[in-house]
């Protein structure tokens, strides 16, 4: 039978409608949206549960993204965010996980996403994000990328203006870059936040005078101080020496080099540093004392000289028995130490141990024939008076 015009029209219309339906995705139904929301909530709950398990399973402070439970917690949080990209709670949860495990770059990206969704976030969230910026800055600093480090520390202070670590390191990077005015401002800020920190006060003063030394010297000094704080004393000594070479008028660099050299038993380095320091204007009494110590130590050995000086302190404090033992120990550490023999003779003489005094004074006079005092008391001790 031949189709009528009405039949053809209906058939064509149905075909067109079917084709259009095949090309157009169906709009989400309330049921599918509900299912998606439930899935996000379930993933977030799973992430929170995994966080508790991870904190219980691993030692405190050891959190790492490579640990299974933490990795699973991060994955669950990512699932929640994927299902509900605009949900601030899920975005914050993800950022907090990456922060706790120290996955700093991912944490930075996660916090940025959270702040876009929650521009009026609270102080606690800003402080957590600031911690991320601090750690990124410190990592950049240790990789010798000072410009990047400075950017991260500045971002940290924007997030948390009261962060002492970020104010401190922002000041340090400014100082090392030769930005002395900025360094002074930042150190003043850090000292205000933590007035009991003597190191901050010390570097605040250094920043005020750093213009006399130049960026190379201040950078070397600052990094040497960092090595010293980390217990890397040999590297710290080399850094202070480098600072002193870059700026021979840098008294604090010479002083730190001398002090650390004595601590390490490097008497030649100590002698060089204290000699240079005492040639600068206005050396302190301690500088002169340490120059004499280094000079003597170079001749008789640091241990013997330090033992002798400790014994002398006991003598002046009135503990003459302990002083005698100390002077004796110094002569044993270096039998050619004339001064130690002379003081050993003195303590024995004052104790009326004339035979022992005569023995000690004999050694002192033999080693130093110009020692008239020891020669005089040697005669008295020999006479028993």
C-alpha positions in Angstrom: 0.0 0.0 0.0 1.3 3.4 -0.9 1.9 5.5 2.2 -0.2 8.6 2.6 1.3 12.1 3.0 0.3 12.1 6.7 2.1 8.8 7.3 5.3 10.0 5.7 5.2 13.2 7.7 4.7 11.3 11.0 7.5 8.9 10.2 9.9 11.7 9.3 9.1 13.6 12.4 9.7 10.6 14.6 13.0 9.9 12.9 14.2 13.5 13.5 13.2 13.5 17.1 15.0 10.2 17.7 18.2 11.5 16.1 18.1 14.7 18.2 17.6 12.6 21.3 20.6 10.5 20.4 22.8 13.6 20.0 21.8 15.4 23.3 23.1 14.2 26.7 20.3 13.9 29.2 20.3 16.5 31.9 21.4 15.3 35.4 18.4 14.2 37.4 18.0 15.0 41.1 18.8 11.4 41.8 22.2 11.4 40.0 23.2 14.7 41.7 22.3 13.2 45.1 24.3 10.1 44.3 27.3 12.3 43.3 27.0 14.3 46.5 26.8 11.2 48.6 29.9 9.8 46.9 31.9 12.9 47.7 30.8 12.8 51.3 31.6 9.2 51.6 35.1 9.7 50.1 35.7 12.6 52.5 34.6 10.5 55.4 37.0 7.8 54.3 39.8 10.3 54.0 39.2 11.5 57.6 39.1 7.9 58.9 42.4 7.1 57.1 44.0 10.2 58.6 43.2 9.0 62.1 44.5 5.5 61.3 47.7 7.0 59.8 48.4 9.2 62.9 47.9 6.1 65.1 50.0 3.8 62.9 53.1 5.9 62.3 55.5 7.7 64.7 54.6 11.3 65.4 56.4 13.6 63.0 57.1 10.9 60.4 54.1 11.6 58.2 55.0 11.0 54.5 53.0 10.8 51.3 54.7 7.5 50.5 53.2 5.8 53.6 50.3 3.7 52.6 47.6 5.1 54.8 48.6 8.7 54.0 48.6 7.9 50.3 45.2 6.4 50.6 43.9 9.4 52.6 45.2 11.8 49.9 43.6 9.7 47.2 40.2 9.7 49.0 40.4 13.4 49.4 41.1 13.8 45.7 38.1 11.7 45.0 35.9 13.9 47.2 37.2 17.1 45.4 36.7 15.5 42.0 33.1 14.7 42.9 32.4 18.1 44.5 35.1 20.6 43.1 33.6 23.6 44.7 33.2 22.2 48.2 35.4 24.2 50.6 35.5 21.5 53.2 36.8 18.9 50.9 39.3 21.3 49.4 40.6 22.2 52.9 40.7 18.5 53.8 42.9 17.8 50.8 45.2 20.8 51.6 45.6 19.7 55.2 46.6 16.2 54.2 49.3 17.4 51.8 50.5 19.9 54.5 50.7 17.2 57.2 52.7 14.9 55.1 55.1 17.7 53.9 54.1 17.4 50.2 54.7 21.1 49.9 54.1 21.8 46.2 50.9 19.9 46.2 49.9 21.5 49.5 50.5 25.0 47.9 48.3 24.1 45.0 45.6 22.7 47.2 45.5 25.7 49.5 45.3 28.0 46.5 42.3 26.1 45.3 40.7 26.3 48.8 41.2 30.0 49.1 39.6 30.5 45.7 36.5 28.7 47.0 36.7 30.3 50.4 38.2 33.8 50.1 37.1 34.6 53.6 39.0 31.7 55.2 40.0 31.9 58.8 43.3 32.5 60.6 44.0 28.9 61.2 43.8 28.0 57.5 46.0 31.0 56.6 48.6 29.9 59.2 48.7 26.4 57.8 49.1 27.7 54.3 51.9 30.0 55.6 53.7 26.9 56.9 53.7 25.5 53.4 55.2 28.7 52.0 57.9 28.7 54.8 59.0 25.2 53.9 59.0 25.9 50.2 61.2 28.9 51.0 63.6 27.0 53.2 63.9 24.3 50.5 64.7 26.9 47.9 67.3 28.6 50.3 69.1 25.3 50.9 69.2 24.7 47.1 70.9 28.1 46.8 67.9 29.7 45.0 67.7 32.9 47.1 65.3 34.8 44.9 62.7 32.0 45.0 63.2 31.6 48.7 62.6 35.3 49.2 59.3 35.1 47.2 58.1 32.2 49.3 59.0 33.9 52.6 57.2 37.0 51.5 54.1 35.0 50.6 54.3 33.4 54.0 54.2 36.8 55.7 51.2 37.8 53.7 49.4 34.7 54.9 50.6 35.0 58.5 52.1 38.4 59.4 53.0 37.1 62.9 55.2 34.2 61.7 58.6 34.5 63.4 60.3 31.9 61.1 59.1 33.7 58.0 60.1 37.1 59.2 63.5 35.8 60.3 64.2 34.1 57.0 62.8 36.9 54.9 65.2 39.2 56.8 68.1 36.8 56.2 67.5 36.5 52.4 67.3 40.3 52.2 70.5 40.6 54.1 72.3 38.1 51.9 71.0 39.8 48.8 72.4 43.2 50.0 69.0 44.7 50.6 70.1 46.1 53.9 67.2 48.6 54.4 64.6 45.8 53.9 66.7 43.4 56.1 66.7 46.0 58.9 62.9 46.4 58.6 62.3 42.6 58.6 64.7 42.0 61.5 63.0 44.7 63.5 59.7 43.0 62.8 61.1 39.6 63.9 62.6 41.0 67.1 59.2 42.6 67.9 57.6 39.3 67.5 60.2 37.4 69.5 62.2 39.9 71.7 63.9 37.1 73.7 65.7 35.7 70.7 69.3 37.0 71.1 70.3 35.7 67.6 67.6 37.9 66.0 68.9 40.9 68.0 72.5 40.0 66.9 71.5 39.9 63.2 69.5 43.1 63.5 72.6 44.9 64.6 74.6 43.2 61.8 72.1 44.4 59.2 72.6 47.9 60.4 76.4 47.7 59.7 76.4 45.3 56.8 76.7 48.0 54.3 80.3 48.4 55.3 81.1 44.8 54.4 79.2 44.2 51.2 76.9 41.4 50.0 79.6 38.7 49.5 80.9 39.0 53.1 77.4 39.2 54.7 76.2 36.3 52.6 79.1 34.1 53.6 78.7 35.1 57.3 75.0 34.4 57.3 75.4 31.0 55.7 78.3 30.2 58.1 76.0 31.0 61.0 73.4 28.6 59.5 76.1 25.9 59.3 77.0 26.6 62.9 73.3 26.3 64.0 73.1 23.0 62.2 76.3 21.6 63.9 78.5 21.8 60.8 81.3 23.5 62.6 84.1 22.8 60.0 81.9 24.3 57.2 81.0 27.2 59.5 84.6 28.0 60.2 85.3 28.1 56.5 82.4 30.4 56.0 83.5 32.9 58.6 87.0 32.8 57.2 85.5 33.5 53.7 83.5 36.5 55.1 86.7 37.8 56.8 88.6 37.5 53.5 85.9 39.3 51.6 85.8 42.1 54.2 88.9 42.2 56.4 87.3 45.0 58.5 84.4 42.6 59.4 85.2 42.2 63.1 82.4 39.8 63.9 83.5 37.4 61.1 87.1 37.5 62.5 85.8 37.0 66.0 83.5 34.0 65.1 86.3 32.4 63.1 88.7 32.7 66.0 86.3 31.4 68.6 85.3 28.5 66.4 88.9 27.7 65.5 89.8 27.4 69.2 86.8 25.2 69.8 87.9 22.9 66.9 91.5 22.9 68.2 92.8 24.7 65.1 95.3 27.0 66.8 96.8 28.5 63.6 93.4 29.5 62.3 92.6 31.0 65.7 95.9 32.9 65.8 95.3 34.3 62.3 91.8 35.4 63.2 92.6 37.0 66.6 95.7 38.7 65.2 93.6 40.3 62.4 90.9 41.2 64.9 93.3 42.9 67.3 94.7 45.0 64.4 91.2 46.5 63.9 90.0 49.5 65.9 88.7 48.9 69.4 89.4 45.2 70.1 87.8 44.0 73.3 89.5 42.6 76.4 88.2 39.2 75.4 89.8 39.7 71.9 93.2 40.4 73.5 92.8 37.5 76.0 92.0 35.1 73.1 95.0 36.3 71.1 97.3 35.5 74.0 95.6 32.2 74.4 96.0 31.3 70.7 99.6 32.5 70.7 100.4 30.3 73.7 98.5 27.4 72.3 100.5 27.5 69.1 103.6 27.1 71.1 102.6 24.6 73.9 99.4 23.1 72.6 95.8 24.1 73.2 95.0 21.4 75.8 97.9 22.3 78.0 97.2 26.0 77.8 93.5 25.6 78.6 94.3 23.2 81.5 96.7 25.8 82.8 94.2 28.6 82.5 91.5 26.6 84.2 93.9 25.9 87.1 94.7 29.6 87.3 91.0 30.3 87.7 90.8 27.8 90.5 93.8 29.5 92.2 92.3 32.9 92.0 89.0 31.5 93.5 91.0 30.2 96.5 90.9 26.5 95.6 94.7 26.0 95.7 94.6 22.2 96.0 92.6 21.9 92.7 94.8 24.5 91.2 98.0 22.6 92.0 96.5 19.5 90.4 95.6 21.5 87.3 99.1 23.0 87.0 100.6 19.6 87.3 98.3 18.3 84.6 99.4 21.1 82.3 103.1 20.2 82.8 102.2 16.6 82.0 100.5 17.6 78.8 103.5 19.6 77.7 106.7 19.2 79.8 108.2 22.3 78.1 105.5 24.6 79.4 107.6 26.9 81.6 104.7 29.0 83.0 102.9 25.9 84.2 106.0 24.7 86.0 106.3 28.2 87.6 102.7 28.2 88.9 103.1 24.6 90.1 106.1 25.7 92.1 104.1 28.6 93.5 101.2 26.5 94.8 103.6 24.0 96.3 105.7 26.7 97.9 102.6 28.4 99.4 101.6 24.9 100.8 105.1 24.7 102.4 105.9 21.7 100.2 109.4 23.1 99.6 110.9 20.0 98.1 108.1 19.8 95.5 108.3 23.6 94.9 112.1 23.3 94.3 111.5 20.5 91.8 108.9 22.6 89.9 110.9 25.8 90.0 114.0 24.0 88.7 112.1 23.0 85.6 110.7 26.5 85.2 114.2 28.1 85.4 115.7 25.5 83.1 113.1 26.1 80.4 113.1 29.9 80.9 116.4 31.3 82.3 115.0 34.8 82.2 112.3 34.0 84.8 113.9 35.9 87.7 110.9 35.3 90.0 111.1 31.5 89.6 114.9 31.7 90.2 114.4 33.7 93.4 111.8 31.3 94.8 113.8 28.3 93.8 116.6 29.5 96.2 114.0 30.0 99.0 112.5 26.6 98.4 115.9 24.9 98.5 116.5 26.6 101.8 113.2 25.5 103.1 111.9 28.9 103.8 
